[in-house]
Amino acid sequence: MKARPFVAVSGCFLTYLGLGVIHLFGNINPYITSYLRKRVDNNTTYEQTAWLIYTTESVGSLFFCGVWLADRIGHRSSILIGTVIFSFGTAATYWTIQHSLEATIATLGVVVNVGFDCCYGFPLATAMMWFPNNKGLMAGIVSAGMALTPVLMNSLHTFFVNPNNLQTDADGYFYDPGILDRVPTLFLIIGGIQGGILLIGVLLYQEPPSEINEGKEVERSSASAQRESDCEDKTCILAFQEDSTNQKVEETQPSFSRKVGVVPKEALRMKEFYILLIMCVGSLHSSLFVNNFYKTYGQTFINDDTFLAGTGSASGVVHAVLRVVMGLVLDKISFKLTSLILTGLKTVLLFTLVATSYGGKVMFVIWICGIFAAFPVEFVCIPAAIAEVFGKKHTAMIYGMIYFVAGTSIIIWPPMFQVIIPYFGWFGTFCLIGSISFIGFLATMFFPEKHHTQPTKLTVCNEEKEKVFYGTVVLRK
């Protein structure tokens, strides 16, 4: 029984490790675009294949629908269904990529992410329920699974597709027949490996036994507190305690608001929801751009495909480690300070990323790893903040609502890139993306340090004794 929580969290971690295909696009995007350009349509460009990654993110942002499904058929059943759909969509890209970009988007961008939606939303919340006192750490560990996917797979994929470390032509595309012949088969490999990881994850996945009865336990706690209050005199003095050392505390109650949680409808009326939404938009848009284009940009001045794949792996390590570290940090310091540091770092590095073409390989690796180090904002900090502000009960659904808006809004970028990159170059593009990140930084500054769902310390007194309660107190005359 003592090992049960760790086994369950391992299942959550492996589920995210299997779902991390989106973090592979930065490495395999040149192979995909080159194949489509040479074998399918000579007019295909990187700006056009950006539709693939941004469609992936937009459909994946619908994972709150998977949360809704899981609440009705069970979490494990939802993950199992998602695993089948996810693996099928990835493997089916073997055929669709040989047909057209649109068909590739249909399988790799849409079908795969329907499976993603069935799996993604609740493992993070489930892990935090298993360890409620370490929700930041759990968010970091579980979400690190997706960050580790490129660490394990980038070098494998590059070795399979480009074993001789051949370079792109002057226009930035691969034309070697041996490389292009292997691209469709790559998706059979990805589908098999990622599907196997997901299957192991669903076998280990378990829900906390207290989750089903949580609502009843809260009701019993509330009823008990109500009965205890009935035993007191009808006249009560309620006072906020600024200095607990000046009061005698004989008994405490847990915060009812934290246990019950804020329902999604109520969250829409809270300013914290919209601040977190702006933060997620600013962070996700910039993160997704770098995740998709770091190798494409690097190829403009680094003629070493293996090195660029290694850069993706190294940044994945940094990303995964920082997710766990930020989880630990969030349990010690405020969400606001942590997010300000990360978004500020990302903004500065984005505005100066163009300088890496003068600094060479070393500077390029440092800047890309630095930007990836700031990715935990949308994947760790914001979910942990949601659990803190709105309660853990509806974390997955509220995070899904926020991520849905942020994820669907990114669909504006593919047509914009077809104008921005050719006419303004990489410098103009980096400045625009950096500005989006800066908006997220400004929103973070307005996030309140305290919010009304935090426990309020109240004193209930009569002639004989005084008690301190945390949470909602019903006053009666």
WOCORJO-V499052 format. One record per residue. N is the residue number from 1. RES is the residue in one small letter. SS is DSSP state (~ for helix, > for strand, _ for the rest). PSI is psi in whole degrees, 0 to 359 (none if undefined). Layout:
n;res;ss;psi
N;RES;SS;PSI
N;RES;SS;PSI
This chain:
n;res;ss;psi
1;m;_;325
2;k;_;331
3;a;_;348
4;r;~;314
5;p;~;323
6;f;~;324
7;v;~;318
8;a;~;317
9;v;~;325
10;s;~;320
11;g;~;319
12;c;~;317
13;f;~;313
14;l;~;328
15;t;~;315
16;y;~;326
17;l;~;320
18;g;~;332
19;l;_;358
20;g;~;22
21;v;~;328
22;i;~;331
23;h;~;0
24;l;~;345
25;f;~;324
26;g;~;325
27;n;~;320
28;i;~;352
29;n;~;317
30;p;~;325
31;y;~;315
32;i;~;310
33;t;~;319
34;s;~;320
35;y;~;311
36;l;~;324
37;r;~;320
38;k;~;321
39;r;~;342
40;v;~;304
41;d;_;117
42;n;_;348
43;n;_;1
44;t;_;135
45;t;_;171
46;y;~;327
47;e;~;326
48;q;~;319
49;t;~;352
50;a;~;336
51;w;~;329
52;l;~;308
53;i;~;324
54;y;~;330
55;t;~;320
56;t;~;312
57;e;~;322
58;s;~;314
59;v;~;322
60;g;~;336
61;s;_;353
62;l;_;19
63;f;~;345
64;f;~;337
65;c;~;325
66;g;~;325
67;v;~;316
68;w;~;316
69;l;~;316
70;a;~;327
71;d;~;342
72;r;~;327
73;i;~;355
74;g;_;146
75;h;~;313
76;r;~;320
77;s;~;320
78;s;~;318
79;i;~;320
80;l;~;315
81;i;~;316
82;g;~;323
83;t;~;316
84;v;~;313
85;i;~;316
86;f;~;311
87;s;~;319
88;f;~;314
89;g;~;319
90;t;~;313
91;a;~;324
92;a;~;342
93;t;~;341
94;y;~;321
95;w;~;319
96;t;~;327
97;i;_;338
98;q;_;353
99;h;_;303
100;s;_;165
101;l;~;320
102;e;~;318
103;a;~;323
104;t;~;318
105;i;~;323
106;a;~;318
107;t;~;306
108;l;~;333
109;g;~;327
110;v;~;300
111;v;~;313
112;v;~;320
113;n;~;346
114;v;~;318
115;g;~;320
116;f;~;315
117;d;~;326
118;c;~;342
119;c;~;334
120;y;~;318
121;g;~;320
122;f;~;341
123;p;~;322
124;l;~;313
125;a;~;324
126;t;~;317
127;a;~;320
128;m;~;331
129;m;~;326
130;w;~;325
131;f;_;74
132;p;~;337
133;n;~;356
134;n;~;46
135;k;~;324
136;g;~;316
137;l;~;316
138;m;~;318
139;a;~;321
140;g;~;314
141;i;~;311
142;v;~;312
143;s;~;340
144;a;~;340
145;g;~;315
146;m;~;324
147;a;~;332
148;l;~;346
149;t;~;311
150;p;~;333
151;v;~;318
152;l;~;333
153;m;~;333
154;n;~;309
155;s;~;322
156;l;~;314
157;h;~;318
158;t;~;319
159;f;~;323
160;f;~;313
161;v;~;320
162;n;_;66
163;p;_;337
164;n;_;7
165;n;_;46
166;l;_;155
167;q;_;161
168;t;_;161
169;d;_;181
170;a;_;334
171;d;_;1
172;g;_;12
173;y;_;153
174;f;_;138
175;y;_;1
176;d;_;128
177;p;~;324
178;g;~;319
179;i;~;313
180;l;~;325
181;d;~;332
182;r;~;346
183;v;~;311
184;p;~;319
185;t;~;333
186;l;~;325
187;f;~;334
188;l;~;321
189;i;~;314
190;i;~;315
191;g;~;319
192;g;~;314
193;i;~;310
194;q;~;323
195;g;~;321
196;g;~;319
197;i;~;317
198;l;~;321
199;l;~;318
200;i;~;320
201;g;~;318
202;v;~;331
203;l;~;329
204;l;~;343
205;y;_;134
206;q;_;144
207;e;_;149
208;p;_;136
209;p;_;336
210;s;_;350
211;e;_;320
212;i;_;323
213;n;_;9
214;e;~;317
215;g;~;320
216;k;~;324
217;e;~;322
218;v;~;319
219;e;~;319
220;r;~;321
221;s;~;319
222;s;~;318
223;a;~;321
224;s;~;317
225;a;~;324
226;q;~;316
227;r;~;321
228;e;~;324
229;s;~;328
230;d;~;335
231;c;_;347
232;e;_;170
233;d;_;156
234;k;_;339
235;t;_;121
236;c;_;147
237;i;_;119
238;l;_;126
239;a;_;139
240;f;>;137
241;q;_;104
242;e;_;328
243;d;_;105
244;s;~;343
245;t;~;344
246;n;~;3
247;q;_;153
248;k;_;122
249;v;_;119
250;e;_;337
251;e;_;143
252;t;_;154
253;q;_;147
254;p;_;158
255;s;_;119
256;f;~;325
257;s;~;324
258;r;~;323
259;k;~;317
260;v;~;313
261;g;_;159
262;v;_;129
263;v;_;156
264;p;~;322
265;k;~;321
266;e;~;326
267;a;~;327
268;l;_;345
269;r;_;7
270;m;_;137
271;k;~;331
272;e;~;325
273;f;~;315
274;y;~;329
275;i;~;315
276;l;~;326
277;l;~;313
278;i;~;320
279;m;~;317
280;c;~;319
281;v;~;310
282;g;~;321
283;s;~;316
284;l;~;317
285;h;~;315
286;s;~;320
287;s;~;316
288;l;~;324
289;f;~;310
290;v;~;319
291;n;~;328
292;n;~;327
293;f;~;3
294;y;~;320
295;k;~;323
296;t;~;317
297;y;~;318
298;g;~;328
299;q;_;346
300;t;_;343
301;f;_;0
302;i;_;113
303;n;_;63
304;d;_;97
305;d;~;321
306;t;~;319
307;f;~;317
308;l;~;323
309;a;~;321
310;g;~;327
311;t;~;318
312;g;~;321
313;s;~;316
314;a;~;318
315;s;~;329
316;g;~;321
317;v;~;313
318;v;~;316
319;h;~;313
320;a;~;314
321;v;~;317
322;l;~;331
323;r;~;316
324;v;~;315
325;v;~;316
326;m;~;328
327;g;~;318
328;l;~;319
329;v;~;320
330;l;~;333
331;d;_;350
332;k;_;318
333;i;_;177
334;s;_;151
335;f;~;321
336;k;~;312
337;l;~;317
338;t;~;314
339;s;~;323
340;l;~;318
341;i;~;314
342;l;~;314
343;t;~;326
344;g;~;317
345;l;~;313
346;k;~;318
347;t;~;314
348;v;~;315
349;l;~;326
350;l;~;317
351;f;~;336
352;t;_;7
353;l;~;328
354;v;~;336
355;a;~;344
356;t;~;339
357;s;~;340
358;y;~;333
359;g;~;344
360;g;~;199
361;k;~;314
362;v;~;312
363;m;~;322
364;f;~;314
365;v;~;315
366;i;~;316
367;w;~;317
368;i;~;317
369;c;~;323
370;g;~;319
371;i;~;318
372;f;~;331
373;a;~;338
374;a;_;357
375;f;_;332
376;p;~;350
377;v;~;307
378;e;~;339
379;f;~;341
380;v;~;305
381;c;~;312
382;i;~;315
383;p;~;320
384;a;~;321
385;a;~;322
386;i;~;316
387;a;~;324
388;e;~;317
389;v;~;314
390;f;~;353
391;g;_;155
392;k;_;341
393;k;_;320
394;h;_;24
395;t;~;312
396;a;~;317
397;m;~;316
398;i;~;319
399;y;~;323
400;g;~;321
401;m;~;315
402;i;~;314
403;y;~;330
404;f;~;312
405;v;~;314
406;a;~;318
407;g;~;319
408;t;~;333
409;s;~;341
410;i;~;351
411;i;~;349
412;i;~;342
413;w;~;319
414;p;~;312
415;p;~;328
416;m;~;322
417;f;~;329
418;q;~;342
419;v;~;315
420;i;~;308
421;i;~;313
422;p;~;326
423;y;~;328
424;f;~;350
425;g;~;185
426;w;~;325
427;f;~;312
428;g;~;322
429;t;~;316
430;f;~;322
431;c;~;320
432;l;~;314
433;i;~;322
434;g;~;325
435;s;~;323
436;i;~;318
437;s;~;323
438;f;~;327
439;i;~;319
440;g;~;323
441;f;~;315
442;l;~;320
443;a;~;322
444;t;~;326
445;m;~;336
446;f;_;359
447;f;_;128
448;p;_;140
449;e;_;326
450;k;_;148
451;h;_;164
452;h;_;352
453;t;_;354
454;q;_;152
455;p;_;136
456;t;_;130
457;k;>;119
458;l;>;151
459;t;>;133
460;v;>;121
461;c;>;151
462;n;_;192
463;e;_;333
464;e;_;323
465;k;_;164
466;e;>;145
467;k;>;154
468;v;>;126
469;f;>;152
470;y;>;126
471;g;_;209
472;t;_;132
473;v;_;131
474;v;_;125
475;l;_;137
476;r;_;144
477;k;_;none
